[in-house]
Amino acid sequence: MSQREQRQSVTQTRRPDSHSDSGKSPSGGPDPVTAKPARRHHCSQCGKRFSILRDLKRHERKHTGEKPFQCSHCGKSFTLHLKSHERIHTGEKHINCSQCEKSFRWLTSLKHHERTHTHEKLYQCSMCGMSFTKLGALNVHDKTHAVGDKPYRCSQCGQRFNRLRHLNKHERIHTQEEKTYHCSHCGKTFSQLEDLISHERIERLCSDLCF
């Protein structure tokens, strides 16, 4: 074979008659290798289509209510997320905080915890602008703005309070917790430690003045 014939042969073997370089098939359509797989499986209930059969089966459970995954600890059944539920029984904590390495079962718990490092406060009071890291704390705070709103009621005397800690402090006057702090000088008793401290300070002051 002459050199000219050899060059023609090499040129023919390199001719882009395939679709490997162009990304298209010889007919000009999309490359069957690189194109997204066709969504051949469709839901008979809502018409949503899926390319993988197992995704369709998982979706159909939303319509049928089927819960094929049962917890071996308590017998509760789930459509999905059995592993997440089982962590309640096993105590497994596989999500670690990057700041302090504390572990959590749930990603949402980690997100709440991380705010203690960043001091991020997402929940803001619309009345005074005060911000909180947790929604529950904001809800409790909101009650302090409501005019006359005192949701915490003493079961003994009916007196109402706008904060739970104020109710707890008040209820001690009705229980055996009343007057649990004793003055070592005169024997007088108090229900609150801070009251005892104030009393003893006065006692010491009086003693100093008398002598």
C-alpha positions as MATLAB code, in Angstrom:
seq = 'MSQREQRQSVTQTRRPDSHSDSGKSPSGGPDPVTAKPARRHHCSQCGKRFSILRDLKRHERKHTGEKPFQCSHCGKSFTLHLKSHERIHTGEKHINCSQCEKSFRWLTSLKHHERTHTHEKLYQCSMCGMSFTKLGALNVHDKTHAVGDKPYRCSQCGQRFNRLRHLNKHERIHTQEEKTYHCSHCGKTFSQLEDLISHERIERLCSDLCF';
ca = [
       0.000    0.000    0.000;
       1.357    3.459   -0.950;
       1.771    6.282    1.599;
      -1.167    8.151    0.024;
      -3.443    5.153    0.412;
      -2.319    4.739    4.053;
      -3.184    8.400    4.839;
      -6.654    7.983    3.303;
      -7.225    4.849    5.372;
      -6.271    6.650    8.615;
      -8.530    9.606    7.718;
     -11.488    7.291    7.170;
     -11.011    5.581   10.555;
     -10.982    8.991   12.301;
     -14.014   10.352   10.457;
     -16.632   11.539   13.027;
     -19.338    9.219   11.721;
     -20.219    8.268   15.324;
     -21.918   10.437   17.986;
     -19.177   10.150   20.628;
     -17.760   13.654   20.038;
     -20.893   15.548   19.139;
     -23.164   14.285   21.914;
     -25.788   13.400   19.312;
     -26.809   10.216   17.596;
     -26.309    9.777   13.815;
     -29.921   10.785   13.307;
     -29.324   14.113   15.029;
     -31.323   13.220   18.160;
     -30.037   13.246   21.726;
     -27.307   10.835   22.673;
     -29.021    7.809   24.259;
     -26.037    7.428   26.615;
     -25.918   10.997   27.982;
     -29.637   11.850   27.844;
     -31.715   11.637   31.022;
     -33.502    8.302   31.402;
     -37.108    8.341   30.322;
     -39.701    8.394   33.069;
     -41.512    5.249   32.026;
     -43.261    4.560   35.329;
     -46.268    6.694   36.173;
     -48.540    6.788   39.210;
     -52.056    5.614   38.440;
     -53.440    7.885   41.177;
     -51.976   11.291   40.325;
     -50.079   10.758   37.072;
     -46.653   11.654   38.443;
     -43.891    9.911   36.496;
     -40.683    8.220   37.654;
     -37.643    6.812   35.877;
     -37.007    4.178   38.563;
     -39.658    1.674   39.581;
     -38.738    1.653   43.274;
     -39.266    5.431   43.409;
     -42.751    4.911   42.033;
     -43.474    2.191   44.615;
     -42.288    4.477   47.412;
     -44.476    7.307   46.088;
     -47.570    5.097   45.809;
     -47.493    4.456   49.561;
     -48.600    8.060   50.048;
     -51.865    7.151   48.324;
     -52.379    3.681   49.787;
     -51.203    4.431   53.322;
     -49.087    1.277   53.278;
     -46.452    1.153   56.026;
     -44.223   -1.842   55.313;
     -41.424   -0.988   57.748;
     -42.124   -2.066   61.327;
     -40.067   -1.170   64.389;
     -38.782   -4.288   66.135;
     -38.810   -2.457   69.482;
     -42.340   -1.060   69.710;
     -44.142   -2.450   66.667;
     -44.933    0.946   65.171;
     -45.023    0.934   61.357;
     -43.670    3.490   58.912;
     -43.829    4.351   55.233;
     -40.243    5.629   55.413;
     -37.658    6.688   57.982;
     -37.718    3.584   60.181;
     -34.012    4.034   60.947;
     -34.630    7.533   62.266;
     -37.367    6.244   64.569;
     -35.238    3.383   65.895;
     -32.706    5.875   67.269;
     -35.287    6.726   69.934;
     -34.922    3.180   71.264;
     -31.208    2.666   70.696;
     -30.100    6.123   71.816;
     -27.852    6.362   68.768;
     -26.534    9.864   68.158;
     -24.717   10.008   64.847;
     -24.791   13.743   64.070;
     -21.919   15.653   65.680;
     -21.548   19.372   66.315;
     -18.419   20.693   64.611;
     -17.874   23.210   67.420;
     -18.049   21.077   70.562;
     -18.507   17.506   69.230;
     -21.793   17.079   71.085;
     -23.922   14.443   69.355;
     -27.580   14.485   68.330;
     -30.116   12.060   66.899;
     -31.814   14.598   64.647;
     -30.482   17.241   62.272;
     -33.066   19.740   63.537;
     -31.727   19.298   67.081;
     -28.210   19.986   65.820;
     -29.377   23.165   64.071;
     -30.996   24.419   67.289;
     -27.832   23.589   69.243;
     -25.507   25.324   66.789;
     -27.242   28.619   67.533;
     -25.742   28.485   71.025;
     -22.345   28.864   69.336;
     -23.346   31.445   66.733;
     -25.794   33.285   69.039;
     -28.154   33.396   66.073;
     -31.662   34.469   67.099;
     -34.163   33.821   64.325;
     -37.382   34.566   66.205;
     -38.079   38.254   66.805;
     -40.875   39.825   68.835;
     -43.006   42.096   66.646;
     -43.834   44.305   69.640;
     -40.432   45.169   71.109;
     -37.893   43.664   68.694;
     -36.400   41.279   71.238;
     -35.025   38.131   69.569;
     -34.898   34.501   70.654;
     -33.164   31.330   69.512;
     -36.289   29.193   69.983;
     -39.883   29.720   68.887;
     -41.192   28.473   72.230;
     -39.272   31.195   74.053;
     -40.786   33.826   71.755;
     -44.300   32.499   72.381;
     -43.793   32.760   76.143;
     -42.388   36.272   75.743;
     -45.321   37.408   73.564;
     -47.712   36.817   76.455;
     -46.008   39.529   78.485;
     -47.172   42.135   75.930;
     -50.840   41.154   75.905;
     -52.833   43.634   77.993;
     -54.169   41.877   81.070;
     -53.049   38.491   79.772;
     -51.971   36.409   82.734;
     -52.224   32.796   81.559;
     -50.714   31.198   84.666;
     -53.271   30.787   87.456;
     -52.657   29.589   91.002;
     -54.813   26.540   91.704;
     -54.964   27.422   95.407;
     -56.082   31.039   95.482;
     -56.816   31.935   91.854;
     -54.189   34.670   91.584;
     -52.875   34.998   88.046;
     -49.383   35.665   86.676;
     -47.936   36.489   83.272;
     -44.870   34.299   83.750;
     -44.575   30.720   84.908;
     -41.633   31.393   87.195;
     -43.685   34.015   89.028;
     -46.447   31.464   89.584;
     -43.960   28.876   90.841;
     -42.509   31.398   93.261;
     -45.986   32.351   94.486;
     -47.172   28.761   94.976;
     -44.515   28.172   97.610;
     -46.620   30.125  100.089;
     -49.295   27.428   99.803;
     -46.996   24.396  100.060;
     -44.588   22.876  102.535;
     -41.779   24.625  100.687;
     -42.791   27.795  102.519;
     -40.130   29.113  104.877;
     -37.364   26.642  104.163;
     -34.464   29.046  104.745;
     -33.543   29.737  108.384;
     -31.501   32.591  109.793;
     -28.641   31.206  111.870;
     -28.719   34.268  114.164;
     -32.371   34.657  115.139;
     -34.046   31.550  113.720;
     -36.401   33.485  111.469;
     -37.451   31.541  108.353;
     -37.910   32.645  104.742;
     -39.354   31.044  101.629;
     -36.812   32.698   99.336;
     -33.040   32.437   99.648;
     -32.545   36.011   98.510;
     -34.825   37.201  101.324;
     -32.717   35.302  103.854;
     -29.520   36.828  102.458;
     -30.984   40.336  102.703;
     -32.155   39.648  106.257;
     -28.759   38.347  107.391;
     -27.064   41.368  105.852;
     -29.285   43.615  107.959;
     -28.606   41.439  111.010;
     -24.861   41.867  110.579;
     -25.232   45.598  110.038;
     -27.290   45.966  113.217;
     -24.752   43.945  115.170;
     -21.929   46.179  113.971;
     -23.841   49.319  114.930;
     -24.723   47.991  118.379;
     -21.093   47.289  119.213;
];
